[in-house]
């Protein structure tokens, strides 16, 4: 199958570069059914009246605006030079794949367009946006190739599978901290990815109609882990920052073989449940060593964890649109007659009737492809999904006793056989003070005074530290406090007004003068070092794409290293040095994740002052 998918993918590129047929033969890829699959794939968003344009495009490459029809003629396109470069990169990717057609296809799908865009400076082509048809540039040739290769894995009888994790909004919005809000969204994204990964492994990541997995951080992470492929358009220091974003939605639609559709859906459901159990088990393992024999919560924990995924609801619908194309057409035609179909479906039916439904066995010049039926199949599958969700299973989940202070639905965790308010309060007061050890997670600072959580909400609270940090390398110290977010606009406005309001600036200056006098009187020297050791940078080379500071690059700058050298000089001279910033909590400040970490790695003893308490950097 993977050999056929790779060949079909390249076969689509022949519409622009006809010489690729010889490349396919030289690589031993040439499959007799590839051309037919390519033609069938055009039906998804390619009208029947559009024919191949390879010769015209090569002789006269003209881009036509998809909305106003205006033409753009460029003498900068050099398709001969472009083909030479394309041929070389395809052969390179084939050699790197070492006769593994699955890896070769992954490289064609994910790596090839990026490499062409990065390295080709001669042909004048924008490779990533290269249209599949110059006269109708509504889709790139890479999108067209992915559709064709998806149809190759679906076989003669494709089916549309829609899969969803339902009832997600409440889980996401149940949050008291910024980390809760992020964790709820990221957990669901991760669970959805595990369902998606089943289908991507069997049929390929190209079969996803929505979402497009190309460029998705979790998909890139999987490709690198499974095959060792290096993604060329992603810098090493950007990988973790990209994965922090919950980018996989809770619903996806794919084109799969009809005979495997139900099996894939069942396996996707199983993977969602297994992924949730893995996360919960890792969190529980970090708790159980800190619990005394009288504080065991295993039975309550298991019940709530086992009930969580079924309570959300995992639903799917399958619509066969290969062999059953005529049945789908007639079904949707009935809906049109009763005015139940949306306008886009009505337009497709009118169009097919105009061309002729029997063209599936009639004129080849205007033959309707299986994917011409896709809009009708999609609408029918969507209707079926809505009906199934409206008939969801009702799960009776009794939750007695005191409820979770976060979700208010499930029973708060408590010692076995002891459900009194006093016992629960003592239990949570104790575990909320637990520090990190080699075998247990840190709950101090994670659980606030008065909080009591159920198993699901506790997993949400600790999943980053208990699972995702070790599994994916995501830093658990990346969240600002809600107080910092709340006063961010005030601080920004204050800084702006200091530059405009003379009276305010004079008062600020008087305060600074008084503070300087106080410090000098008490032999305290204050040295502003925000420029060298601060965390505000405008240099784009020191920032991620989302504007966050890239500390791994900051620590290599001369400005930062000079600031550290000044600190070291003061230490060697016998000064007791305290590094201060505007954020009270060190875990939410760069002085922890940047300065303290750097100094600790250099062998200095670093302690964090929080109120009247002092914490060694090693235990944080």
N, C-alpha and C positions, 0 to 999 in steps of 0.2 A: 504493500500500500504506500509506503513512504517513498519508494522509487517513483511510483506513478504521480504522487502529489508533487514531488520535485520537478518532474517532467512537465506536468500541466502548468505549474507556476512559470516555468521558463517559456512554455509554449505561448502564453499570453503576451509575453514580452516580444514575441516575434511580430506582433502587429506593428511595432515600431522598428524593430531590428530583425528583418527577415533572415539575416545571416545566422541567427541563433540556431536554426535547424541543424546546421552542421556541428555546432558546439554540442547540442544534445546528442547527436550521433557519436561524436568523438568520446563523450563521457559515458557512453553506453546507456543513456537514459531513454532513448527514443521509444515511445510506446504507441502502438497504433490507435488506441482509443483516446489519446490526449486531445486531438483536434476536436473530436465530437464533444468531449466534456467541456472544452473551452467554448464551443458554440452554444451549448446548453446553458452555461453559466451566464451568458449575456442577458438572459431573460430577466434577471433580478432588477436591473435599472437601465437596461440598454434596449431601446425600442426596436421593433422588428425591422423597421425600414433602414436601420443603420447597418452598413456593410463595412468590410475591412477597408482600411485606408492606408496600409503600409506604403504602397508605392507613391501615393499622392503626398503623404507626410514627408517622405524622404526627399521628394523632388521640390516640394513647396511647403515647408513647415509653417503653417499659419494657425495661430491661436484665435479662437472665436469666443467672445464673451458670452457666458451662459445665459445672461439676462437680456442685454440689449442687442446682441448679435453682431457687435462691431468686431472687426478683425485686426489682429496684430501680426504683422509680418516682420520677422527678424532675420537679419543676415548673420547673427551671432551664433545661431545653432549650427554645430558641426556634428552631425549624426555619425559620420564616419569615424571621427576621433572618439566620440562617445562609445561607439560599438567596440572599438579596440580596447578601451579601458574597461568596459563591461565584461567582455570576454575574458580578460586577464583576471578580474576579480572573481568571476564565477569559477574559473579553474583553480584559483587560490583557495577558495572556500571548499571546493571539492577535495583538494589535497589535504586540507586541515581536518576534514571529516573522516579521513582514513577508511573509505568505502562503507561508512555507516550512513545509510540514506536518511535515517531519521535525523541525525545531527546535521546532515547536509541541508535538509529542508529547513530546519530551524535557522540555519545560517542564512539561507536565501531569504527567509521571511523576516528575520529580525536584524541581521547584521549587514546584508548586502546594500540596501538603500542608504544606510548611514555612511558606510565606507565610501560609496560612490559620491555622496554629497561632500564628504570631507576631503577626498583626495583629488577628484577631477576638477582641475582649474582651467581646462582647455576647451571643452566642448561648448561652454556657455549654457548648459542645461541646469535647471534646478531639479535635481534628481528626486528629491522627496515629493515634489509637486508635479512630477511628470504626468501629464494627463493620459488616460487610456485612449482617448480619441481627441485629436486636436480641434476638430470641429464642434465637439460636445464635451468640453472639459469640466464635467461635473463630478468626476471621480478620477483618482490617480490610477496609474497602471498597476501600482502595488495593491490597491484595494481590489481592482479587477482580478489580479492574479490570485489573491487570497480567496475570493469568492469561488474561482474556478477550482483551486486546490481543495477547498472545503467540499465542493460537489464531488471531487474525485474520491474522497474518503467516504462519502455518503453512498456511493454506488448507484445502481439503477433505480432505487426506490428511496429517495431522501425523505426525511421527516423533520418537521420543526418541533423542537423541544423547548418549552418555556419552564424555567424552574425558579422558585422564589422562596425566600425565608420571610414569612409574614410577621405582622405584629411587632415591628422593630422600633416604632417611634417611641413608645413608652420606655423601652429599655435604654434608649439613647438619652432621652430627656431626664431620666431619673438620675440626677447628679447634684452633688453639693460642692464639689471641688472641680477645678478645671481638668484635673486628671481623670475624674469620673466621667466627664463629658467626652473627653478624648477616648478613654478606654471603652465606653459603650459603643461608640462609632467604629473604633478600630477592631474590637472583638467581632462585631458582625461582619465587617469587611473581611477579616481573616477567615471566618467560618464560610462566607460566600466563596472565597478563593479556594478553600479546600474542596468545596463542591465543584467548582470550575476546573480544578486541577485534574479531577477524575477524567473529565471529557477531553481536556487538553492532552493528557497522557495517551489516551486511546486513539483519538481522532485528529489531534493537532490543535494548537491554539488559534489557527486560522478559521476554525469552524464557528467562532463566536460572532454572531451578527451584532449583538449588543450585550456587554460593552466590548469594544475593540481591545483585545489584550496586548496589542503591540505598544510597547512603551509603559505598560503598567508595572509599577515597582515590584509587586509581589511576583508577577510573571517573570520579570527579568531576574529576580532573585532565584526563582525556581530553575530557570534555564541555566544559569551559571552553576548552581549547585548540582543539577542533574547531569549536565553535559560538559561543564568547564568552559562554556562559551563566554568570551569577554565582550560586553556590550560597548561598542566604540563611542557612542555619543553620551556616555555616562562616566564622569570622572570618579575615581575611587573614593574621594572624600565626599561625594554627593550621594552615594548609595544609601547610607543609613538615613540621611535627612529626607530622601525621597520616600523611604518606606514608612516614615512616621505619619504619612498622610493616608487616611482611610479612603482609598480610591476605587475599591471594588463595590459596586452596588449590590443590594440584596436580591436582585432579580437579573436573570440573564436568559438570552435566547440563542440557540445553536442549531445548526443543520447537522444531523447525524443519520446513520443508516437506520431505516425503519425497523429492521429486525433487532437492533441493539438499543433502541430508544428507551424502552421500559427498564431494561437491565442497567443502563447508564444512570437513569433517574434514581433507581433504588440504591445504586452504589454511591451516588452523590449525596443522598440522604444519610447513608451510613457514615460517609466521611465527615459530614457536618457534626454528627453526634460523637464520632471518635475524636475529632479535633477539640470539641468542647470538653470531653472527658480528659484529654491529655493536659489541657490548660488547668482544669480544676484539680487534677491529681498532683500536678507540680506545685500548685499553691498549697494544697493540703499537706504535702510532704514537708513544706517549709514551716508548717504550723504544729504538726503533731508532736515533734520532738520537744516543743516548748510547753506542751500541755501535761499536766499531772494526771495520774490514773483516775482521779476523781473528776477530771474535766473533759473526758472523752466526748466527742461530738460526732463520731463516725456515722451512726445510723441516721441522724437528722441531716447531716451533710450529704450522704448518699441519696436520700430521698429528694432533697431539693435540687441537687445537681442532675439527677436522672430525669426529673420532671421538667427541667427548664426548656430544652429544645422542643419536646412535644408541645409545651404550652405556647411557644411561638407559632408553630405550625409550618411544616415544609410541604409545599404543594407544587405540582407540575401538571402540564397539559401537553399532549402530543398530537400533532396533526400531520398525517401522511399526505404529501402532495406530489408524489411521483406517479405511481400506478393509479392513484385515486384523484388525479387532477380534475377529471370531468365531474366526479361526484362533488368535489369541493365547489366547482364552478356552479353546478346546479343548485347546491345548498345556498350559496351566497346570492344567487339570482332570486331565489325565493324570498330571501331577506330584503332584497331591493324592491321586489314587488309589494312587500308589506311595509316598505319604508323603514326597516329596522337597521339597515346598513349605513355606515358613515359615508360621507361624500366621496372620499378617496377610493373606497371599495366600489361605489357606484360607477365612478369614472373608469376603473379597471375593467369592470364587466362590460360597459359600453364599448370600450376599446377592443376587447377580445371578440365581442359579437360583431363588430365592424370588420375585423380581420377574418373572423370565422373560427369558431371553436374546433371545427373538424380539420383545421390546418395542422393539428397534431398528426394528421395522416394525409394532409393535402399539400398545397403548393410549398415547395421548399424555399422559395424566395421570401415568403411571409410566414414561415413556420413558427408557431408559438412554442417557446421553450418551456420546460418544466418550471423554471423560476419565474416565468411570467405569471404563474398562478400564486407566487409567493405572497403578494399583498392580500389575496383572498385567504390563503392558509394562515397568515399572521393574524388577520382579523378574527378568523374562526377559532384559532388557538387562544387568542385573548379573551374571547367570549366564554370559552370553556374554562379558562383559568378563573375568571370572575365568578362563574357559577360554582366552581369547586370551592373557592374561598368562602362563598356565602353559605356553603354547606359544611363548614369546618367541624371537626370533631370537638365535642365538649368533654374536657377532662376535669373530673372532680378531684381537686387537690386540697384536702382539708389542711388548714394551717391554724392550729390552736395556739393559745398562749399569747405572750407579748410579741408584737410585730416588729419587723425590721424598721429602724428609724430612718432609713433611706428610701426604700420602695413602699413601705407600709402595707405590703401584700403578704409576704412570707413571714413565717415564724423566725424570730431572732435566734441565733445560735446560743445554746446554753448547755451547761453540764448535764450529762445523762441522768435522767430520773430526778432532776432538781429544777423545777420551772418557776420557783418563787422569784419575785421582783428583787429581793435582796441577793439571792444567788446569782442572778443574771448581772446585776450591777457590779458585784464583786468580781465576777468572771471577766467582764469587759474592762473594768478598771485595771485588772492585773495584766491582761494580754496587751492592752493599749500602751504599756510601758516596756514591752519586750524590745531588746536591742538585737541587732543582727549577730548571729554566730555562724560557725561553719555549717551547721545543719538546719538553721531556722531563719525565717525572714524577719526583717525589722518592722515592727508595728508602731513603735514610738514615733509620733508625728504623722503616722498614716491614719490612725484612729483617734478622733477627737474625743474630748471629755463628754460623756453622756451618749455617745453613739453606741448602738448595738445593731449588728448587721446580720442578715441572712447569708447563707452560703453563696448564693448567686451574686449579691452585692459585694461580698468580701472578695470573691474572685475578680470582680470588676475592679475593685480598689487595688488589688495586689498583683494582677495579671502582668503588668509591665515589669515589675521587679522580679516576680516569681517565674515568668515564662519568656516574655518577649525580649528581655535584656540578654539572656543567655542564648536564646534561639536565633535572634536576628540582630543582636548588637545595638538595640535601641537604648539610648541613655535615659535612665529613670529620673534624672534631675533636670528635665527640660521645661518644666511647667512653672509659669509665674503664678503668684498667689492671686486669688480673686480680689484682694485688697489692692494689689499693684495694678491690676487691670482697671479697677473701679476709679482709681485716682490718676490714671495715666493722662486723661484729657486735662485734668486740673494742673498737673505738673508741666505739661506741654504749654498750656496757656500762661502759667506763671513765668516760665522761661522767656516766652515771647514778650510779655509785658515788662519784664526787667530791662529789655532793650529799648522800650518806648516810654515808660512812665518814670519820669525823673524823681518824683516823690517816693515811689516804691523802691527805686534803685538806691536813693539816699538812706532809707530805712534799712535796707539790706546791707549797705556799706557800714552803717553804724553797728549793726549786729556783728558783722565780721570783725570790726575793730575791737569791740568788747570781748569777743570770743578769743581773739589773738592775745589780748592782754591777760585774760584768765589763764590761757595755756602757758604763756611765758612765766607767769607768776608761780605756776605749779610744775615748772620744768618739763612741760609737755610740748614737743615740737610737732607742728602739723605741716606736712609737706604735700601739696597737691600733686598727684602723679596720674591724673586722669588721662592725660595724653598718651603716656607710655604703658600704663597698666589698666586703663579703663576698658570698656566693652562697647564703645560707640565708634564705628568706623564707616566712612563714606566710600573708601576705596573698594570698588566692585570686585577686585581680585581677592579681597578678604571676606567676601560674602557669598552665601549660597544663593541660588536663584530666587528664593523666597524672601531674601533680605536679611536672614539671620547670619550672625557672625560665625565664620568658620575658624574655630579656635586652633585647629591643627595647622592652619596657615599663619595665624597670628603669632604663635610661639616661635616662628622662624624669622620674624621681622627684626631688624636692627633696633627699632624703637622699643619693642617689648624686651628684648634681651638686654638693652642698656638699662631699662627700668629694673629688671631682675638683678643686674650687676650692682646697681645702687643699693638695693635691699641687702644684698650679700655683704657689701662694704660696711653698711651700718651694723649688721650682725657681728662682723669681725671686729668692729670697734667697740663692742659691748653694749650697744643700744638694745632695748626691748622694743620690738617693733610690732605694731598692731595695724593691720590693713582694714580699712573701713569703707563702706559703700552705703548707698541709700536704702538698700533692701535689708530688712531686719533678719529674715530667715536665710542663713548661709546656703541652704540647699536650693534656694531659688535665686541665687546670685552668682555672678561670674567669678567672685572671689573664691567660691568653692570649686566650681567645675573647671576654672582656668588657672587662677593663681595658686590656690592651695594644692591642687593636684600637681602642678608643675614643680613647686617647691618640695612637696613630699617625695616626688620621684627623684629629686636631686639629693635626697637624704636628710632634709631638714625636718625637725619635729614641728608639726603644725596642729594648733588647737583652735576650736571654734567657740566663741563666746555667744551664748544665747540666754539673755536675761541674766540670772544669777548662776547659770550652769555653764560648765566648760566641757566640751566633747573633743576627744582625740579624733583627728581626721581619719585614722585607720578604721574606726568602727562605723563611720558614715559611708 
